[in-house]
């Protein structure tokens, strides 16, 4: 009996080590008094998020490949467009004035990132048991033709085809449609675009899949954070938030965020852009009277459309406009390690113009005119160059009747990493404020390494 249990223990530890979940203290693997097992980040992920032991390594590989892809795409674009910053904004920030910009990543990069992250998620062992019933490969193929990306994420022009997941040859097309991971990827897309599903079984399969998505996305992000000091992780974490927006609002990355406004007309976006309003955040930032005029321009101001315009105004006024004030940075040397540690302090301000009760009524939202009691905001700070992740924090925005709220926040970061990648004019960092359940309200600002304090 002892030999049996010892054999099972050795086999289990070997599997865990081969999949990066544990490390041994002895190379020979002999169990004894000196034998010690330590958990790794992948092992902690498997335990904390209830994953199969093979899944964390899959997730790490997927995250790293997507990160490399994003980084290469952004490097290939003009720096102004790729990093969504301007020289004017940077010069302004260096004289102690912080300028907010709506964060809108390049559409082709966002499409590639979201589609490949979703595919990496669907390829994990957690979806090995998604049922593919008799003749469902034909249904899968027909469904794939109606979806934005089909069975595989779109090939990214100019990059080597090294990812994502398993690449099938054309002759293997029927095998693709028999694969449970392919069906998972198709159903995730169908959920987002509200595609009509061929049979009722697919509705139940989608629910089963969607129940797992929040946990698995959290696990993927947890694993990605282990590479925080690597170039490109800052943008990768940004796209995790953007993917959650897509899943929450059920709108594709190329859908106009204005369509979240209830009954928003097709030509409404053009009318707003003609007035210099290019994003939902821009519209919310206007004074109440100016935003009302803008909505009248879109909907008209006759009695027939007054109730539609009022509903749109109600929705708009319920959105939390997030700003940052009183920003200071400083650094100090830790006595124990001699390491330079940075401190970023600021006040985050949440402002809604009236009680929330219409947020979920747009084209991409649920039809009920009710709002979640809470929403989530991700604050991430990265280096100005190389886009390494310095620090991150999740903040809950509570619904209710309070129009203005503030919260003081302190974040610690690696000063040496920030300084080495700070760029010109004394060095800067980039902060992004990313909502997880609404599109078009994200913002970005440049923070000098030496400001305040």
N, C-alpha and C positions, 0 to 999 in steps of 0.2 A: 504493500500500500504506500509506504514511504517513497519507494522508487517511482511509483506511478505519479504521485503528487509532485515529486521533484521534477519529473519529466515534463509534466504539464506546465509547471512554473517556468522552466527553462524555455519551453516552446513559446509560451506567452510573452516572456520578456524579449525573446529574440524577435518576435513579430513587432512588438512595440518599438524596439530599437531600430529595426529596419525601416519603420515608418516614421522615425524621428520623434517618437513620443517620450522616450526615456534615454538616459545614458547610464552606462555601467562604470563602476569604479575599477574594475579589473578586466583586462582584455581577454583573459581566458574564459570568462563567464562562469567560473566555478563558484557555486554558492557556499558561503561560509561566514565566519564571524566578521571578516574584513570586507565582505561584499556589500556594496551600497548602490542603491538605485536613485537617481535624481530625475525629476520631471523636467521637460523642456517646455517651451512656449506652445509647441504643437500638442504636447501631452496635456497642458493646462486647458487648451482650447477644447480638446476632446472631452475632458472632464466637465468643464464649466458649461459647455453648450450641448452636452449629451450627443456627441458625434461618434460614428464608427471610427475605429482607430486609424483606418486608412485615409479618412476624409481630410484631416488637417494638412497632410502633405500635399494632397491634391489642391486644396485651397491656396496653399503657399505658392505652389507652382503657377496656378492660374493668376493670382494677384501679381506675381513678379512679371509674368509675361505681359499682362495688361498694362502694368506700370511702364515697362520698357516701350511698349507700343505708343502709349500716350506721350511719353517723354520724347520719342523720336518724331512723332507728329508735330508736337509743339515746337521742337527745335527746328523743324523744317519750315515753320511759318515765320513771318515777320514778327519780331519781338513785341512790337506794340499790339498786334492782333492776338498773338499767342498768349501773352501774359495779361492782356486787358488792362494795361497801365499806359499812361502817357507821360512824356517828359515834363509837361506842364504840371501834372498832378504831383510828380515827384519833387519838382522844384518848390511847389507850394508847401509840400509837407515838410521840407527841410527848414522852413521858416516858422515851424511850430503850428501850422494850420493843417488839419487833417481834412482831406477831401474824399467824400464817399463817391463811389461809382457803382452802378448796377453791375453785378458780376454775371456776364454772359459769355461762356466759353465758346470758342469757334464751333459752329454747328457740326462740321464734319468730324471733329475730334470727339465731341460729346456723343454723337451717334455711334462712332466706333467704340468708345469706352463703355457706354451703357449696354450695347448689344453684346460685346465680348464679356463683360462682367456677368450679365445674365446667362450667357452660354456657359461660362466657367461654373456658375452656381448649379446649373442644370446637369452638368457632367459629374457631379460628386456622387459618391456611393449612397448618399441618403436617398437618391431617387432610383436606385437599382430595381426596386420593386414596383415602380409605376406600371400598372397593367397594360399590356398591349394584346388585346383579345383577337380572336379569329377575324381576319379580313380588315382589321383596323389599320393595317399599313396603307390600305387604299384610302381610308378616311383621312389618315395623317397626310398623305400626299396631296389630297384635294384641299385640306385645310391649309397646308403650307403655302399653296398658291395664292391664298387670300391674305396672307400676313406680310408685314413689312420686310422681315428678314428671312423668312422661310426656315429651312431646317438647319442652316448654319449662319453665323453672323456674316455681314458683308465683308468681302475681301478689302483690305486697306491698300489703296494704291501707293506704290513706292516702297512698301515694306516687304521683307521676306515672309513667305508663308510658313511661319514656324509655329503658329498658334491660330485659332484657339481650340483646345481639346483635340479630339481625334479627327484627322482630315481623311475623308473618304474619297476614293477614286470614283469616277463616273460609273464604272461597272458595278459599284457597290450601292447604287442608289436605293435598291429595294431593301438592303440591309439597314440603311439609315432609317427608313420609315418603320422598321420593326424594332428599333432600339428604344428602350424606355426613356433614355435621356433626351432623345430627339422629341419624343412626345411631350416630355416635360417642358422643353424649350418652346415648342409650339403652343402649349396651353398657357404658358406665361405670357407670350405675345398676345394670344387671343383674349386673355383677361384684360390686358392693358387697352387694347383697341376695341373691346366689347364685341368681338367677332361672334357670329352665330355658330354655335357648336353643332356638329352633325347628329349626335345622339345624346340622350340624357346621361349616359354613363360618363361622358366627358365633363359634364357639370360637376358630378361628384369627384371625379379625378382632379379637376381644377381646384376644388375646395381643399382636398387633401394636400395638394402641392402648396397652395397659398398659405395654409396653416403653418407650414414649415419655413417659409421664406424669411420672416423677420429674424428667427433664431439663426438661420444659416448665414444671412447677410451680416448679422452681428458677429458671428464667428469669423467670417472672412475678413471683416474690418479689424478685428482683434489680432488676427494673424498678420495682416498687412502692417499694423502699427509696430511690429517687431523690427521692421526695416526702416524706421522713421528717419534715420540719418542718411538714407540713400536718396540720391537724386530722383525726383519725380514722385515721391510718396505724397507730398503735399497735394499735388493734383489728383493722385489716385483717391485719396480720402475725400476730396471734393466731389469726385464722381460717384462715390458711394452715396453721398447725400443726394446728388442729382438722380440717381437710380431710385432711391426711396421716393422722391417726388413723383417720378414717372409712375411707380406702382400705386402710390397713394391717390394721385389725381386721375389715374387711368388716362393719361394723355401721352402721346409720343413726344420725343425730344424735339421734333420739327413742328409740332403743333404750336400755334400762337398762344402764349400764356393768357392773353386777353380773353380767350375763349372760355376761361374759367368764370368770367362774369356771366351771370344768368342772362340768357336770350341775346347774347352779343351777336350783332349782325356780321355777315361775312366781310363787308367792306369797312367795318369799324376800325380795324387796325390801321388801315391806310389813312383814314381820316385823322386818327390820333397822331400818327407819324408826321402828317402834314403840319400839325401844330407843335411839332418838336417833342412829342411824348412817345418814347420808344419802348417803354417797359411798364409793367404793372406797378413797379416801385416808383417810377417817375410820376405816374398818375396819382398814387397815394400820397406822394410828397407835396402835391399842390395844396394850396389853401382850399378850404371846403367850397368856397364860391367858385374858384377856378376849376376844380374837378367837376363840379355840377355843370358848369358851362361846357366842359369837354364831353360829358355824358349826353347833354342835350344835343350837341353836335352829332353824336353817334346815333342816338335813338330818336331824335326829334323832340319837340316840346309840346306836341298837341295832346289833347285829353285822351285820345285813343291809346297813346303809348306812355301815359304818365305813370301807370302802375308798373310797367316794365322798367322805366327809368328809375323809379323809386326803389325797386328791388335791386337793381344794379348798384345804386348809391348805397343802399344798406349793406350789400355785400362788400363794397369797396371800403366803407367806413369800419367794417369789422376786422379788416386785415391789420395785423400788428406791424407797424413801421418801426424798425429797429435801428437805433443809432448808437454811437459810442462817444463818450465825452470824458474829459479829465484824464487823458492818457499820459502815463509816465513810464519810463524805463530806467532801470539801473542795473548794475552788476556788482557782484562781490565775490571774493575768493573764499571758498570753503576751507576752513582751517584743517579739517581732517584729511581732505584729499588734495588740497591745493588747486582744485578745479574752479574755473570761473563760471559762476552761475548767474543767469539773468533773471530779472523780475519785471513782469509787465503788469501794470495796474491800470484799471480803467473802470468807468461806470457805464453800464449798458442800459439804455433807455428803451422801454416798450411803450408805444403810443398807439391806441386805437381811438377812433373818433366817436364811436358809440357802441352800445351793447351788441355783442356778437349773436346773431341768430340767422344769418343767411349765407354763411360762408360756403356751404356745400351745395350750392344750387346751380353751378355753371355747367357748360357742355361737358366738361371733363370730370365733374363731381357727381356725387350722389344727388338724387332728385329731392331729397328731403331738405327743407330749409332749417337745418339745425347744425350746430357746430360742435366739434369735439370739445370737451371741457378743458383739455390741455393740448398743446402742440409742442414740438421739439425744435430747438435751434442748436446747430452745431457751430461752435467757434473754433476755427483752426488758424494757426499762425505758422507761416513758412518762411524760408529764406528767400531773399530777393533774387538771387541767382541760384541755379541748380534745383530749386524748388524742393528742398528737404523739409520735412515736417519738424517744427520746433516744439509745439505744444498744441493741445486740443482740449475742449471742454464742451459738455452737453448741458444746455440750459432749458428748463421747462417754462413755457409761456402759458400762464393760466388764463382761461377764459373768464368772463364775468363782466361786471359793470364798471370796474376801475379802468379809466381811460389812459392813465399814465402810471407807469411803474418804473422803478430803477433798481439796479442791483450792482453792488461793487464786486469786482472780480480781480483776483490775482492769479497769474499764470507764471510758472517757472520754465526756463528754457536753457539750452546749452549756449552760453554766450560765445564761446570760441567758434562753434559751428555757425552761429548767426553772423558773427563778425567776419569770418572767412568768406562767407557768401553774401556779404551785405551790399556789394555793388558800389557805385560812386557816391560822392557827396557825403562822406562819413558813414555810409552804410544804412540800410533800411531793412525792414521786415514787411511781409504782406499778411494782412488779416482778412479772412473771409467769414462772413456771417451767412450761414446756409440753413434755410428752412427745410424741414423734411416732409411737409405735407401741403405745400403750396409752391407753385412755380412762378417765376418772375419777380420775386421779392428778395433775392439774394444780393448781397453787396460785398464790396471789396475796398480796402483802403491801404495806403502805404504808411508805415509807421517808422520814423527815423529811430535808429538805435540809441541816439542821444536826444531825448525829448523830455522836458519837464524834470521834476525831481531835483 
